[in-house]
Every structure is written in C-alpha cells, then in structure tokens.
Amino acid sequence: MSADGGSGGGAAHGEPTPQIVSLPGGGNAPALGMGSWQLAEGRHPIEQEKEALQTGLSLGMTLIDTAEMYGSGASEEMVGTVIAGQREKVFLVSKVLPTNATRAEDIRSACAGSLKRLKTDFLDLYLLHWRGGVRQLDVVVDAFESLKEEGKIRRWGVSNFGVADMEELFGIDGGGGCATNQVDYSLTTRGIEADLIPWSVREGVPIMAYSPLGTGSGHILDNPVLAEVADRHGVTPAAVAIAWTMRNGETISIPESGTLEHIREDAAALGLKLSEEDLADLDRAFPA
Ligand SMILES: NC(=O)c1ccc[n+]([C@@H]2O[C@H](COP(=O)([O-])OP(=O)(O)OC[C@H]3O[C@@H](n4cnc5c(N)ncnc54)[C@H](OP(=O)(O)O)[C@@H]3O)[C@@H](O)[C@H]2O)c1
C-alpha cells in the first residue's frame, strides 16, 4: 500500500485508532506521522535521529512533517536523506513561512527550495505555516493550486488557523480545496474542541494535531491517570496520549522523537483501542 493508499478512516469509541484518515477531494493520509521541528539541531546525535525516523517509517508512521523554518532548512535536508530511495513509502508534508507567502513568486521559490532540500520532485501536502502577515489568502490559494497543477504538490492546506481564518479561506474561490489544518492539540490543549473541531468536522477538513504529547503545556506524561490507562493496555503514557488525539478517526497526529525507544512507544498508538472507560478517565484528568 502506498503512503496514501487504502480505504477511508473514521473510528467510533472503543474501536482501534485507524491507520489512515480520509482527505477532502479523495485519497488518504497516514493517521500517525512524525514531526521534525527540533531534529537536526543537536538535541540528539543526528545518526540516532535518522534511525528513529527510519524506525518510525517501518512501524507505520509513514507521514513526515517538516517545514522550511525548521533549523532554517536543516530539518528538510535531514528528512531528504532519510526518505532517499523510499520516497513512495512516505507522505511528505512541508510548510511555507508567512513571510514567503504574500506574493505568488515567493511561494513558488519557497516550494522549490523545500523540494531541493528534500531531494524530491513533489510534496504530498504543502501548508501555510501560520497566517502571520498574510492578508490575501487568494494569492496563497492560487499559488498552491498552480503548484498542484504542475505536480509539485499533491494537496495544500494551512496551519494554526482558527475558525475565523478558516471561514475567510472557505469564502474565497478555491478555498474549499484545503486538505488539512495543522494545529496544537493534546490532552492539555483542548481549546479547539469548543469551536475549530466542530467546524472542521462539519466542513470535512481533517485536523493534524501537532505537539500531541503536550510539549510546552505541562508534564502530561507524568500524569497518574494517563499512566493507569496506559497500564491497562500494556503501553506507555505517550502511546495513550497520541492515540487519544486520533480517537475520532478524523485527526492525524504527528509526535516528534529523535529517540528510538520513544519512537517505538509512540508507534504503539496505532491500533490502540481506547475504551469508553479510558476516555471518561482521561476526560476527568484533563478536562476540556
Ligand atoms: N505547525 C506548527 O506551528 C507546529 C508547531 C509545533 C510543532 N509542529 C510539528 O509537530 C511536531 C510535534 O510537536 P512537538 O515537537 O512540539 O511536540 P511533541 O511531539 O508533543 O513532543 C516532542 C517531545 O516529546 C518527546 N517524546 C517523544 N516521544 C516520547 C515518549 N514516548 N516518551 C517521552 N518523551 C517523548 C521528544 O523527545 P525525544 O526526542 O527525546 O523523544 C520531544 O522532546 C513537530 O516536530 C513539528 O513537526 C508544528
């Protein structure tokens, strides 16, 4: 099966987390991927980080998320070496900075730079990293659509967009072609459940959850209730936290790790079956 092959996702509570999420306009994305924000920055030895990504790919985490911003291109270069010779197995996501997204020619040149660093001729998904100073979303949509027609990207989307931004996007010509919105979502960052998730479900735009381990918002992995749920399933708290973000079958999750043991733990989120009791316990420990 190719990285975006197979049949559509969708999961009810008590069902195993799905392997894939259906995308608007057809096709699928792997439900579990790997981030790369802080890779290639000396946090771990680079060979270890590459091995972690390779291991994740072999365990079914076949989406890799990067961005021109990460390490000023160092992350994309590293990902390029990892995917060399196995491009067809990977659903590759990169992002354009808002400072490069106010003029079509800048978006084209940013995309060319990403493709060069990643040593590939196409991205599966290209995202606007955040809204920033981008006033004219129509310029971005037109540029993304041209890149798509030329085969340089397969799909496009956005990141860090709230409901107002999404409504503005959907109000412009072609804006409904958005394939995903990548946003902060974890047990400790549940704010989007009040507005953005219901809006996205209604409009059929999958969420891609970044920082699913709650980075920057507290010590989620030390939580005793999370540990208890993990014990019930014989997995680690990280696997439960990640599976929780994927529980509705319409959310892609992209944890990051440069540590082999952690990647193996994170991969265990695939197929994990959280019960009604697990979800209720987690709701009490991490209120929405
Ligand atoms: N669009 C955006 O604006 C945006 C913003 C933030 C992030 N992102 C994307 O989302 C990805 C993930 O987000 P993130 O890096 O902020 O947060 P995260 O994935 O929630 O957490 C990453 C941290 O958790 C650790 N970790 C991973 N697995 C673990 C495990 N099993 N047990 C214990 N610790 C574990 C990692 O350390 P080790 O390396 O030692 O395992 C790393 O320090 C990023 O890499 C990036 O691709 C996008």
The ligand as an SDF file (V2000), in Angstrom:
LIG
                    3D

 48 52  0  0  0  0  0  0  0  0999 V2000
    2.5750   23.9870   12.6140 N   0  0  0  0  0  0  0  0  0  0  0  0
    3.1570   24.4280   13.7220 C   0  0  0  0  0  0  0  0  0  0  0  0
    3.1510   25.6370   14.0350 O   0  0  0  0  0  0  0  0  0  0  0  0
    3.8340   23.4410   14.6210 C   0  0  0  0  0  0  0  0  0  0  0  0
    4.1730   23.8070   15.9430 C   0  0  0  0  0  0  0  0  0  0  0  0
    4.7710   22.8500   16.7540 C   0  0  0  0  0  0  0  0  0  0  0  0
    5.0510   21.5820   16.2570 C   0  0  0  0  0  0  0  0  0  0  0  0
    4.7360   21.2650   14.9710 N   0  0  0  0  0  0  0  0  0  0  0  0
    5.0320   19.9170   14.4070 C   0  0  0  0  0  0  0  0  0  0  0  0
    4.5900   18.9260   15.3150 O   0  0  0  0  0  0  0  0  0  0  0  0
    5.6680   18.0810   15.6930 C   0  0  0  0  0  0  0  0  0  0  0  0
    5.4900   17.5790   17.1010 C   0  0  0  0  0  0  0  0  0  0  0  0
    5.3220   18.6480   18.0020 O   0  0  0  0  0  0  0  0  0  0  0  0
    6.3500   18.9530   19.2050 P   0  0  0  0  0  0  0  0  0  0  0  0
    7.7180   18.5280   18.8490 O   0  0  0  0  0  0  0  0  0  0  0  0
    6.0970   20.3620   19.5880 O   0  0  0  0  0  0  0  0  0  0  0  0
    5.7630   18.1230   20.4100 O   0  0  0  0  0  0  0  0  0  0  0  0
    5.5110   16.5970   20.8100 P   0  0  0  0  0  0  0  0  0  0  0  0
    5.6110   15.6940   19.6580 O   0  0  0  0  0  0  0  0  0  0  0  0
    4.2680   16.6370   21.5910 O   0  0  0  0  0  0  0  0  0  0  0  0
    6.7030   16.3050   21.8200 O   0  0  0  0  0  0  0  0  0  0  0  0
    8.0250   16.1380   21.4110 C   0  0  0  0  0  0  0  0  0  0  0  0
    8.8560   15.8780   22.6600 C   0  0  0  0  0  0  0  0  0  0  0  0
    8.4010   14.6830   23.3030 O   0  0  0  0  0  0  0  0  0  0  0  0
    9.4890   13.7780   23.5000 C   0  0  0  0  0  0  0  0  0  0  0  0
    8.9550   12.4250   23.2780 N   0  0  0  0  0  0  0  0  0  0  0  0
    8.5300   11.8580   22.1300 C   0  0  0  0  0  0  0  0  0  0  0  0
    8.0800   10.6150   22.3470 N   0  0  0  0  0  0  0  0  0  0  0  0
    8.2250   10.3840   23.6720 C   0  0  0  0  0  0  0  0  0  0  0  0
    7.9690    9.2630   24.5050 C   0  0  0  0  0  0  0  0  0  0  0  0
    7.4730    8.1460   24.0090 N   0  0  0  0  0  0  0  0  0  0  0  0
    8.2550    9.3750   25.8250 N   0  0  0  0  0  0  0  0  0  0  0  0
    8.7770   10.5150   26.3380 C   0  0  0  0  0  0  0  0  0  0  0  0
    9.0480   11.6060   25.5920 N   0  0  0  0  0  0  0  0  0  0  0  0
    8.7720   11.5340   24.2750 C   0  0  0  0  0  0  0  0  0  0  0  0
   10.5370   14.1700   22.4910 C   0  0  0  0  0  0  0  0  0  0  0  0
   11.8380   13.9030   22.9870 O   0  0  0  0  0  0  0  0  0  0  0  0
   12.7870   12.7650   22.3110 P   0  0  0  0  0  0  0  0  0  0  0  0
   13.2400   13.3160   21.0020 O   0  0  0  0  0  0  0  0  0  0  0  0
   13.8880   12.5850   23.2840 O   0  0  0  0  0  0  0  0  0  0  0  0
   11.9410   11.5370   22.1820 O   0  0  0  0  0  0  0  0  0  0  0  0
   10.3240   15.6750   22.3690 C   0  0  0  0  0  0  0  0  0  0  0  0
   11.0410   16.3440   23.3900 O   0  0  0  0  0  0  0  0  0  0  0  0
    6.9060   18.9600   15.4600 C   0  0  0  0  0  0  0  0  0  0  0  0
    8.0670   18.1850   15.3060 O   0  0  0  0  0  0  0  0  0  0  0  0
    6.5190   19.6740   14.1960 C   0  0  0  0  0  0  0  0  0  0  0  0
    6.7560   18.8470   13.0770 O   0  0  0  0  0  0  0  0  0  0  0  0
    4.1020   22.1610   14.1530 C   0  0  0  0  0  0  0  0  0  0  0  0
  1  2  1  0
  2  3  2  0
  2  4  1  0
  4  5  1  0
  4 48  2  0
  5  6  2  0
  6  7  1  0
  7  8  2  0
  8  9  1  0
  8 48  1  0
  9 10  1  0
  9 46  1  0
 10 11  1  0
 11 12  1  0
 11 44  1  0
 12 13  1  0
 13 14  1  0
 14 15  2  0
 14 16  1  0
 14 17  1  0
 17 18  1  0
 18 19  2  0
 18 20  1  0
 18 21  1  0
 21 22  1  0
 22 23  1  0
 23 24  1  0
 23 42  1  0
 24 25  1  0
 25 26  1  0
 25 36  1  0
 26 27  1  0
 26 35  1  0
 27 28  2  0
 28 29  1  0
 29 30  1  0
 29 35  2  0
 30 31  1  0
 30 32  2  0
 32 33  1  0
 33 34  2  0
 34 35  1  0
 36 37  1  0
 36 42  1  0
 37 38  1  0
 38 39  2  0
 38 40  1  0
 38 41  1  0
 42 43  1  0
 44 45  1  0
 44 46  1  0
 46 47  1  0
M  CHG  2   8   1  16  -1
M  END
$$$$
